């Protein structure tokens, strides 16, 4: 059975974890420590009223974080409340998943993709060029469970970096970054194949990714691999 969007929310939390979380009334408050929106956005854990919103705002301000909420598929009422308060939609995201065996069908060409943990300096450089800095690297480091990074090479030189981890039996690939001059040469496909073979060898049944809807290249890659779109979410930010 294909994992649902709700299951993938748990995979995101397990493979790309916040520095800390706490429950505050109907909210889950995340401390991100510069790890990006995914690890600092507050989410509703149950029904929310307009009177609950200031409590979450105060908690985010106490962490010196932006006022940002993640809006999931069942959060229609919260979405409307935040819109009325002037919160704008930011970065709608697609959730993709596929049986790992559907991606692990053809190994990448020799010396084009490797798994390594911890990440090498060249991978950190590739990520930095794509805006993936120390705060996000710290997210990778604190994730529990099986995890690895992927180094891509093309034309006898470094080409790409990615991170993949497993929560339960679902692997999720994050932070796929391909150097501009190495794009349009199937490097993204090679990285996904390498991630799938690693996931298969570590007991995962499915491989998943999250991708902003505006990232046309990544969306095209995941759909071309036969991955299924199982849900979306977006942020509301003040």
FIDOSE-503794 format. One record per residue (C-alpha): residue number from 1; x, y negated, z; residue in three letters. Coordinates in nm, 2 decimals, padded with zeros to 4 digits. Layout:
+-----+--------+--------+--------+--------+
! num !     c1 !     c2 !     c3 ! residu !
+-----+--------+--------+--------+--------+
! NUM !      X !      Y !      Z !    ALA !
...
+-----+--------+--------+--------+--------+
% end
This chain:
+-----+--------+--------+--------+--------+
! num !     c1 !     c2 !     c3 ! residu !
+-----+--------+--------+--------+--------+
!   1 !  00.00 !  00.00 !  00.00 !    UNK !
!   2 !  00.13 ! -00.34 ! -00.09 !    UNK !
!   3 !  00.22 ! -00.56 !  00.21 !    UNK !
!   4 ! -00.02 ! -00.86 !  00.27 !    UNK !
!   5 !  00.07 ! -01.22 !  00.32 !    UNK !
!   6 !  00.01 ! -01.18 !  00.69 !    UNK !
!   7 !  00.27 ! -00.91 !  00.71 !    UNK !
!   8 !  00.51 ! -01.13 !  00.51 !    UNK !
!   9 !  00.47 ! -01.41 !  00.76 !    UNK !
!  10 !  00.61 ! -01.17 !  01.02 !    UNK !
!  11 !  00.89 ! -01.07 !  00.79 !    UNK !
!  12 !  00.98 ! -01.44 !  00.74 !    UNK !
!  13 !  01.00 ! -01.49 !  01.12 !    UNK !
!  14 !  01.21 ! -01.18 !  01.16 !    UNK !
!  15 !  01.46 ! -01.23 !  00.88 !    UNK !
!  16 !  01.48 ! -01.62 !  00.89 !    UNK !
!  17 !  01.43 ! -01.68 !  01.27 !    UNK !
!  18 !  01.39 ! -02.01 !  01.45 !    UNK !
!  19 !  01.64 ! -02.09 !  01.72 !    UNK !
!  20 !  01.36 ! -02.06 !  01.97 !    UNK !
!  21 !  00.98 ! -02.05 !  01.99 !    UNK !
!  22 !  00.72 ! -02.11 !  02.25 !    UNK !
!  23 !  00.34 ! -02.09 !  02.27 !    UNK !
!  24 !  00.17 ! -02.41 !  02.36 !    UNK !
!  25 ! -00.21 ! -02.37 !  02.37 !    UNK !
!  26 ! -00.32 ! -02.27 !  02.02 !    UNK !
!  27 !  00.03 ! -02.35 !  01.87 !    UNK !
!  28 !  00.36 ! -02.17 !  01.81 !    UNK !
!  29 !  00.62 ! -02.44 !  01.84 !    UNK !
!  30 !  00.95 ! -02.37 !  01.66 !    UNK !
!  31 !  01.30 ! -02.52 !  01.73 !    UNK !
!  32 !  01.48 ! -02.53 !  01.40 !    UNK !
!  33 !  01.82 ! -02.68 !  01.47 !    UNK !
!  34 !  01.86 ! -02.80 !  01.12 !    UNK !
!  35 !  01.76 ! -02.47 !  00.97 !    UNK !
!  36 !  01.49 ! -02.62 !  00.74 !    UNK !
!  37 !  01.12 ! -02.65 !  00.74 !    UNK !
!  38 !  01.05 ! -02.28 !  00.77 !    UNK !
!  39 !  01.21 ! -02.27 !  01.12 !    UNK !
!  40 !  01.08 ! -02.60 !  01.26 !    UNK !
!  41 !  00.72 ! -02.61 !  01.13 !    UNK !
!  42 !  00.45 ! -02.55 !  01.40 !    UNK !
!  43 !  00.18 ! -02.30 !  01.32 !    UNK !
!  44 ! -00.17 ! -02.24 !  01.46 !    UNK !
!  45 ! -00.22 ! -01.91 !  01.65 !    UNK !
!  46 ! -00.59 ! -01.95 !  01.68 !    UNK !
!  47 ! -00.87 ! -02.20 !  01.62 !    UNK !
!  48 ! -00.76 ! -02.56 !  01.65 !    UNK !
!  49 ! -00.95 ! -02.88 !  01.71 !    UNK !
!  50 ! -00.85 ! -03.24 !  01.63 !    UNK !
!  51 ! -00.78 ! -03.29 !  02.01 !    UNK !
!  52 ! -00.51 ! -03.02 !  02.00 !    UNK !
!  53 ! -00.29 ! -03.19 !  01.74 !    UNK !
!  54 ! -00.13 ! -03.46 !  01.96 !    UNK !
!  55 ! -00.01 ! -03.18 !  02.19 !    UNK !
!  56 !  00.18 ! -03.02 !  01.91 !    UNK !
!  57 !  00.31 ! -03.35 !  01.79 !    UNK !
!  58 !  00.45 ! -03.43 !  02.13 !    UNK !
!  59 !  00.63 ! -03.10 !  02.14 !    UNK !
!  60 !  00.79 ! -03.15 !  01.80 !    UNK !
!  61 !  00.89 ! -03.50 !  01.90 !    UNK !
!  62 !  01.05 ! -03.37 !  02.22 !    UNK !
!  63 !  01.27 ! -03.15 !  02.00 !    UNK !
!  64 !  01.36 ! -03.45 !  01.79 !    UNK !
!  65 !  01.20 ! -03.28 !  01.49 !    UNK !
!  66 !  00.98 ! -03.42 !  01.21 !    UNK !
!  67 !  00.60 ! -03.38 !  01.25 !    UNK !
!  68 !  00.54 ! -03.08 !  01.03 !    UNK !
!  69 !  00.29 ! -02.79 !  01.03 !    UNK !
!  70 !  00.29 ! -02.48 !  00.82 !    UNK !
!  71 ! -00.06 ! -02.41 !  00.67 !    UNK !
!  72 ! -00.14 ! -02.05 !  00.60 !    UNK !
!  73 ! -00.43 ! -01.90 !  00.41 !    UNK !
!  74 ! -00.68 ! -01.90 !  00.70 !    UNK !
!  75 ! -00.59 ! -02.25 !  00.81 !    UNK !
!  76 ! -00.85 ! -02.44 !  00.60 !    UNK !
!  77 ! -00.99 ! -02.63 !  00.89 !    UNK !
!  78 ! -00.65 ! -02.73 !  01.02 !    UNK !
!  79 ! -00.55 ! -02.84 !  00.67 !    UNK !
!  80 ! -00.85 ! -03.08 !  00.66 !    UNK !
!  81 ! -00.78 ! -03.22 !  01.01 !    UNK !
!  82 ! -00.42 ! -03.30 !  00.92 !    UNK !
!  83 ! -00.51 ! -03.45 !  00.59 !    UNK !
!  84 ! -00.75 ! -03.68 !  00.78 !    UNK !
!  85 ! -00.46 ! -03.79 !  01.00 !    UNK !
!  86 ! -00.24 ! -03.88 !  00.70 !    UNK !
!  87 ! -00.03 ! -03.57 !  00.67 !    UNK !
!  88 !  00.08 ! -03.50 !  00.31 !    UNK !
!  89 !  00.12 ! -03.16 !  00.14 !    UNK !
!  90 !  00.48 ! -03.06 !  00.10 !    UNK !
!  91 !  00.64 ! -02.77 ! -00.08 !    UNK !
!  92 !  00.36 ! -02.52 ! -00.16 !    UNK !
!  93 !  00.52 ! -02.17 ! -00.15 !    UNK !
!  94 !  00.45 ! -01.84 ! -00.32 !    UNK !
!  95 !  00.50 ! -01.50 ! -00.15 !    UNK !
!  96 !  00.61 ! -01.22 ! -00.38 !    UNK !
!  97 !  00.66 ! -00.85 ! -00.30 !    UNK !
!  98 !  00.73 ! -00.52 ! -00.48 !    UNK !
!  99 !  00.81 ! -00.16 ! -00.39 !    UNK !
! 100 !  01.18 ! -00.15 ! -00.35 !    UNK !
! 101 !  01.21 !  00.13 ! -00.60 !    UNK !
! 102 !  01.05 ! -00.09 ! -00.87 !    UNK !
! 103 !  01.34 ! -00.33 ! -00.85 !    UNK !
! 104 !  01.62 ! -00.07 ! -00.78 !    UNK !
! 105 !  01.60 !  00.08 ! -01.13 !    UNK !
! 106 !  01.92 ! -00.03 ! -01.29 !    UNK !
! 107 !  02.24 ! -00.11 ! -01.11 !    UNK !
! 108 !  02.40 ! -00.45 ! -01.20 !    UNK !
! 109 !  02.70 ! -00.43 ! -01.44 !    UNK !
! 110 !  03.03 ! -00.34 ! -01.27 !    UNK !
! 111 !  03.18 ! -00.62 ! -01.05 !    UNK !
! 112 !  02.89 ! -00.86 ! -01.09 !    UNK !
! 113 !  02.72 ! -00.82 ! -00.75 !    UNK !
! 114 !  02.86 ! -00.71 ! -00.41 !    UNK !
! 115 !  02.71 ! -00.68 ! -00.06 !    UNK !
! 116 !  02.92 ! -00.81 !  00.23 !    UNK !
! 117 !  02.87 ! -00.92 !  00.59 !    UNK !
! 118 !  02.97 ! -01.16 !  00.72 !    UNK !
! 119 !  02.95 ! -01.40 !  00.43 !    UNK !
! 120 !  03.28 ! -01.50 !  00.27 !    UNK !
! 121 !  03.41 ! -01.86 !  00.25 !    UNK !
! 122 !  03.33 ! -01.87 ! -00.13 !    UNK !
! 123 !  02.97 ! -01.79 ! -00.05 !    UNK !
! 124 !  02.95 ! -02.07 !  00.20 !    UNK !
! 125 !  03.08 ! -02.30 ! -00.06 !    UNK !
! 126 !  02.82 ! -02.19 ! -00.32 !    UNK !
! 127 !  02.54 ! -02.24 ! -00.06 !    UNK !
! 128 !  02.68 ! -02.58 !  00.04 !    UNK !
! 129 !  02.67 ! -02.69 ! -00.32 !    UNK !
! 130 !  02.30 ! -02.60 ! -00.33 !    UNK !
! 131 !  02.22 ! -02.78 ! -00.01 !    UNK !
! 132 !  02.23 ! -02.48 !  00.22 !    UNK !
! 133 !  02.44 ! -02.60 !  00.50 !    UNK !
! 134 !  02.55 ! -02.49 !  00.85 !    UNK !
! 135 !  02.20 ! -02.51 !  01.00 !    UNK !
! 136 !  02.07 ! -02.25 !  00.75 !    UNK !
! 137 !  02.38 ! -02.03 !  00.78 !    UNK !
! 138 !  02.32 ! -02.03 !  01.16 !    UNK !
! 139 !  01.97 ! -01.89 !  01.08 !    UNK !
! 140 !  02.12 ! -01.60 !  00.89 !    UNK !
! 141 !  02.37 ! -01.53 !  01.17 !    UNK !
! 142 !  02.10 ! -01.51 !  01.45 !    UNK !
! 143 !  01.87 ! -01.27 !  01.26 !    UNK !
! 144 !  01.85 ! -00.93 !  01.42 !    UNK !
! 145 !  01.83 ! -00.60 !  01.24 !    UNK !
! 146 !  01.99 ! -00.49 !  00.91 !    UNK !
! 147 !  02.12 ! -00.78 !  00.70 !    UNK !
! 148 !  02.38 ! -00.85 !  00.44 !    UNK !
! 149 !  02.48 ! -01.12 !  00.19 !    UNK !
! 150 !  02.53 ! -01.09 ! -00.18 !    UNK !
! 151 !  02.82 ! -01.23 ! -00.38 !    UNK !
! 152 !  02.76 ! -01.26 ! -00.75 !    UNK !
! 153 !  03.04 ! -01.28 ! -01.00 !    UNK !
! 154 !  03.04 ! -01.36 ! -01.37 !    UNK !
! 155 !  03.31 ! -01.44 ! -01.62 !    UNK !
! 156 !  03.58 ! -01.35 ! -01.37 !    UNK !
! 157 !  03.47 ! -01.61 ! -01.12 !    UNK !
! 158 !  03.22 ! -01.66 ! -00.84 !    UNK !
! 159 !  02.86 ! -01.72 ! -00.96 !    UNK !
! 160 !  02.60 ! -01.67 ! -00.68 !    UNK !
! 161 !  02.53 ! -01.61 ! -00.32 !    UNK !
! 162 !  02.22 ! -01.47 ! -00.14 !    UNK !
! 163 !  02.11 ! -01.34 !  00.19 !    UNK !
! 164 !  01.88 ! -01.04 !  00.25 !    UNK !
! 165 !  01.75 ! -00.88 !  00.58 !    UNK !
! 166 !  01.50 ! -00.63 !  00.68 !    UNK !
! 167 !  01.21 ! -00.66 !  00.93 !    UNK !
! 168 !  01.02 ! -00.34 !  00.99 !    UNK !
! 169 !  01.03 ! -00.17 !  00.65 !    UNK !
! 170 !  01.02 ! -00.49 !  00.44 !    UNK !
! 171 !  01.33 ! -00.66 !  00.31 !    UNK !
! 172 !  01.33 ! -01.02 !  00.23 !    UNK !
! 173 !  01.58 ! -01.21 !  00.01 !    UNK !
! 174 !  01.65 ! -01.57 !  00.10 !    UNK !
! 175 !  01.89 ! -01.85 ! -00.01 !    UNK !
! 176 !  01.96 ! -01.73 ! -00.36 !    UNK !
! 177 !  02.19 ! -01.99 ! -00.51 !    UNK !
! 178 !  02.35 ! -01.97 ! -00.85 !    UNK !
! 179 !  02.62 ! -02.21 ! -00.96 !    UNK !
! 180 !  02.49 ! -02.43 ! -01.24 !    UNK !
! 181 !  02.74 ! -02.32 ! -01.50 !    UNK !
! 182 !  02.67 ! -01.96 ! -01.43 !    UNK !
! 183 !  02.29 ! -01.98 ! -01.48 !    UNK !
! 184 !  02.09 ! -01.83 ! -01.77 !    UNK !
! 185 !  02.32 ! -01.52 ! -01.77 !    UNK !
! 186 !  02.09 ! -01.28 ! -01.57 !    UNK !
! 187 !  02.28 ! -01.35 ! -01.24 !    UNK !
! 188 !  01.95 ! -01.38 ! -01.05 !    UNK !
! 189 !  01.83 ! -01.05 ! -01.18 !    UNK !
! 190 !  02.16 ! -00.88 ! -01.09 !    UNK !
! 191 !  02.13 ! -01.03 ! -00.74 !    UNK !
! 192 !  01.78 ! -00.90 ! -00.70 !    UNK !
! 193 !  01.88 ! -00.55 ! -00.82 !    UNK !
! 194 !  02.17 ! -00.54 ! -00.58 !    UNK !
! 195 !  01.94 ! -00.65 ! -00.29 !    UNK !
! 196 !  01.70 ! -00.38 ! -00.38 !    UNK !
! 197 !  01.96 ! -00.10 ! -00.38 !    UNK !
! 198 !  02.09 ! -00.22 ! -00.05 !    UNK !
! 199 !  01.74 ! -00.24 !  00.10 !    UNK !
! 200 !  01.66 !  00.11 ! -00.03 !    UNK !
! 201 !  01.98 !  00.24 !  00.13 !    UNK !
! 202 !  01.88 !  00.08 !  00.46 !    UNK !
! 203 !  01.53 !  00.23 !  00.48 !    UNK !
! 204 !  01.31 ! -00.05 !  00.34 !    UNK !
! 205 !  01.00 !  00.03 !  00.14 !    UNK !
! 206 !  00.95 ! -00.31 ! -00.02 !    UNK !
! 207 !  01.15 ! -00.62 ! -00.12 !    UNK !
! 208 !  01.00 ! -00.96 ! -00.08 !    UNK !
! 209 !  01.08 ! -01.33 ! -00.15 !    UNK !
! 210 !  00.94 ! -01.67 ! -00.08 !    UNK !
! 211 !  00.97 ! -01.94 ! -00.35 !    UNK !
! 212 !  00.84 ! -02.30 ! -00.38 !    UNK !
! 213 !  00.58 ! -02.33 ! -00.66 !    UNK !
! 214 !  00.79 ! -02.60 ! -00.83 !    UNK !
! 215 !  01.09 ! -02.37 ! -00.88 !    UNK !
! 216 !  00.99 ! -02.25 ! -01.22 !    UNK !
! 217 !  01.30 ! -02.05 ! -01.28 !    UNK !
! 218 !  01.27 ! -01.85 ! -00.96 !    UNK !
! 219 !  00.90 ! -01.79 ! -01.01 !    UNK !
! 220 !  00.97 ! -01.67 ! -01.37 !    UNK !
! 221 !  01.25 ! -01.44 ! -01.24 !    UNK !
! 222 !  01.03 ! -01.27 ! -00.97 !    UNK !
! 223 !  00.73 ! -01.22 ! -01.20 !    UNK !
! 224 !  00.96 ! -01.08 ! -01.48 !    UNK !
! 225 !  01.08 ! -00.82 ! -01.23 !    UNK !
! 226 !  00.71 ! -00.71 ! -01.17 !    UNK !
! 227 !  00.68 ! -00.86 ! -00.82 !    UNK !
! 228 !  00.32 ! -00.92 ! -00.70 !    UNK !
! 229 !  00.21 ! -01.26 ! -00.58 !    UNK !
! 230 !  00.03 ! -01.18 ! -00.25 !    UNK !
! 231 ! -00.02 ! -01.52 ! -00.10 !    UNK !
! 232 !  00.08 ! -01.88 ! -00.06 !    UNK !
! 233 !  00.14 ! -02.14 !  00.22 !    UNK !
! 234 !  00.23 ! -02.50 !  00.23 !    UNK !
! 235 !  00.34 ! -02.76 !  00.48 !    UNK !
! 236 !  00.17 ! -03.08 !  00.60 !    UNK !
! 237 !  00.42 ! -03.35 !  00.70 !    UNK !
! 238 !  00.37 ! -03.69 !  00.85 !    UNK !
+-----+--------+--------+--------+--------+
% end
